[in-house]
Amino acid sequence: MACALVLGGARSGKTQCAERLAARWAADNGCGVTYVATGQALDAEMAARINRHRATRPAHWTTVEEPLAVAEWLSKHPQGDVVLVDCLTMLVNNWMTQEGLDDMQLQTRAAALAAAAAARPAPTVLVSGEVGLGVVPADAWTRRFCDALGWLNQAVAAVAEPVLWVVAGMAVDLRQWRVPL
């Protein structure tokens, strides 16, 4: 079935774009949407962000909180719902801060997540930040984070169709602009 990757910077509109795509695919397939949330309310500001996200979702969507084992969750829940995973950026953060994964483990997790999303019989929409467009971060941990997210984004993009880049709420399908190399 279809797997989509929706990329963008902070406040680009990527989540809203992914939600519209998930809703359209659910309507086209006569099924529901399961929203897999990777963020955790570890402080008041993050709790407020999570609450704002929840408030914008349709009430009939199912929400699952899965901060670490998204690939495993996707593999164990092949039901017919469209699954929207928001977001891979927080997932990489969780892997690094809560599990202390090294670079090889991060790449292994990236490959497993891409494979699990591609293997689902129902559509999957994955949201991720694009953090590789700015200056090189000043500290080693942030550089590792950018590398790990880049590896994950590349792994998912390799199996996704479409791959949407969102800027200022506008989405462009990167596959339409890809130069075969």
VMD Tcl script that draws the C-alpha trace (Angstrom):
set ca {
  {0.00 0.00 0.00}
  {1.08 3.62 0.16}
  {3.65 5.08 2.49}
  {4.17 8.84 2.54}
  {6.87 10.97 4.12}
  {6.00 14.58 4.94}
  {9.07 16.71 5.64}
  {9.44 20.31 6.68}
  {10.98 22.76 9.08}
  {9.56 24.00 12.36}
  {6.08 25.51 11.90}
  {6.12 24.70 8.18}
  {2.66 23.11 8.23}
  {3.95 19.55 7.84}
  {1.64 18.04 10.46}
  {-1.44 19.72 8.99}
  {-0.44 18.51 5.52}
  {0.04 14.96 6.85}
  {-3.32 15.07 8.61}
  {-5.08 16.16 5.41}
  {-3.36 13.36 3.48}
  {-4.26 10.77 6.12}
  {-7.89 11.95 6.16}
  {-8.08 11.76 2.35}
  {-6.57 8.26 2.25}
  {-8.94 7.14 5.03}
  {-11.94 8.48 3.11}
  {-10.71 6.84 -0.11}
  {-10.25 3.48 1.65}
  {-13.33 3.63 3.89}
  {-11.31 3.29 7.09}
  {-10.23 5.24 10.13}
  {-7.02 6.99 11.14}
  {-4.72 5.93 13.96}
  {-2.41 8.72 15.08}
  {0.86 7.44 16.55}
  {2.35 10.23 18.67}
  {6.04 10.09 19.59}
  {6.24 13.26 21.70}
  {6.16 13.11 25.47}
  {5.02 15.75 27.93}
  {8.26 15.95 29.89}
  {7.73 19.64 30.75}
  {4.89 22.18 30.76}
  {5.77 23.68 27.38}
  {5.78 20.27 25.68}
  {2.52 19.35 27.41}
  {0.95 22.51 25.95}
  {2.24 21.61 22.46}
  {0.80 18.11 22.74}
  {-2.54 19.48 23.90}
  {-2.66 21.90 20.92}
  {-2.00 19.00 18.55}
  {-4.70 16.85 20.19}
  {-7.25 19.68 19.96}
  {-6.85 19.94 16.18}
  {-7.36 16.21 15.47}
  {-10.78 14.84 14.62}
  {-12.39 13.25 17.68}
  {-13.02 9.97 15.85}
  {-9.31 9.36 15.22}
  {-7.57 6.92 17.52}
  {-4.42 8.19 19.25}
  {-1.62 5.88 20.37}
  {1.36 7.20 22.30}
  {4.50 5.33 21.27}
  {7.71 7.25 22.00}
  {10.25 4.53 21.14}
  {9.10 1.34 19.43}
  {7.29 2.69 16.36}
  {8.64 0.03 13.96}
  {7.51 -2.72 16.30}
  {4.11 -1.07 16.75}
  {3.64 -0.81 12.96}
  {4.61 -4.48 12.52}
  {2.18 -5.67 15.21}
  {-0.77 -3.50 14.15}
  {-1.41 -4.16 10.46}
  {-5.11 -3.26 10.76}
  {-6.78 -1.42 7.93}
  {-6.57 2.08 9.41}
  {-4.37 4.72 7.89}
  {-1.55 5.28 10.38}
  {-0.08 8.74 10.84}
  {3.21 8.84 12.78}
  {4.04 12.29 14.17}
  {6.92 12.75 14.35}
  {10.19 11.07 13.47}
  {12.14 14.06 14.81}
  {10.91 13.40 18.34}
  {11.43 9.68 17.83}
  {15.14 10.16 17.07}
  {15.42 12.47 20.08}
  {13.83 9.77 22.25}
  {16.13 7.06 20.90}
  {19.17 9.18 21.68}
  {18.14 10.62 25.06}
  {16.17 7.75 26.56}
  {17.94 4.75 25.07}
  {21.38 6.20 24.40}
  {21.67 4.51 21.01}
  {24.98 4.68 19.15}
  {25.23 5.58 15.46}
  {25.02 1.96 14.24}
  {21.96 1.31 16.40}
  {20.33 4.49 15.10}
  {20.89 3.41 11.49}
  {19.54 -0.07 12.27}
  {16.41 1.47 13.82}
  {16.01 3.74 10.78}
  {16.12 0.76 8.41}
  {13.67 -1.22 10.56}
  {11.20 1.66 10.69}
  {11.33 2.19 6.93}
  {10.79 -1.54 6.34}
  {7.87 -1.71 8.78}
  {6.16 1.30 7.20}
  {6.64 -0.10 3.69}
  {5.32 -3.53 4.71}
  {1.99 -2.32 6.09}
  {-0.99 -3.36 3.99}
  {-2.73 -0.07 4.80}
  {-1.45 3.46 4.14}
  {1.11 5.03 6.46}
  {1.98 8.72 6.71}
  {5.18 9.68 8.52}
  {6.00 13.25 9.56}
  {9.58 14.41 10.06}
  {11.53 17.57 10.50}
  {14.22 18.65 8.08}
  {17.07 19.94 10.22}
  {19.88 19.74 7.67}
  {19.42 23.14 6.04}
  {20.94 25.34 8.73}
  {24.42 25.95 9.96}
  {26.48 23.06 11.30}
  {25.55 22.72 14.99}
  {28.17 23.78 17.51}
  {28.05 20.68 19.72}
  {28.66 16.99 19.07}
  {25.29 15.75 20.40}
  {23.32 18.04 18.07}
  {25.50 17.07 15.09}
  {24.80 13.38 15.89}
  {21.07 14.17 16.15}
  {21.08 15.87 12.73}
  {22.98 12.91 11.24}
  {20.59 10.36 12.79}
  {17.49 12.21 11.62}
  {19.01 12.54 8.15}
  {19.64 8.77 8.02}
  {16.06 8.07 9.12}
  {14.58 10.55 6.63}
  {16.62 9.00 3.80}
  {15.58 5.46 4.76}
  {11.90 6.36 4.85}
  {12.09 8.47 1.68}
  {13.53 5.46 -0.16}
  {10.28 3.53 0.42}
  {7.78 6.40 0.44}
  {5.55 7.63 -2.36}
  {4.91 10.52 -2.14}
  {7.72 12.37 -0.36}
  {6.30 15.80 0.40}
  {8.36 18.87 1.30}
  {6.28 21.46 3.15}
  {7.22 25.13 3.29}
  {4.84 27.83 4.55}
  {1.97 25.34 4.44}
  {2.58 24.49 0.79}
  {3.58 20.94 -0.19}
  {5.75 19.88 -3.11}
  {6.17 16.23 -4.08}
  {9.92 15.73 -4.20}
  {9.56 12.62 -6.37}
  {8.24 14.87 -9.15}
  {11.45 16.93 -8.98}
  {13.92 14.10 -8.43}
  {16.84 13.84 -10.82}
  {17.76 10.19 -11.42}
  {21.41 9.69 -10.56}
}
mol new
graphics top color blue
foreach p $ca { graphics top sphere $p radius 0.5 }
foreach p [lrange $ca 0 end-1] q [lrange $ca 1 end] { graphics top cylinder $p $q radius 0.2 }
display resetview
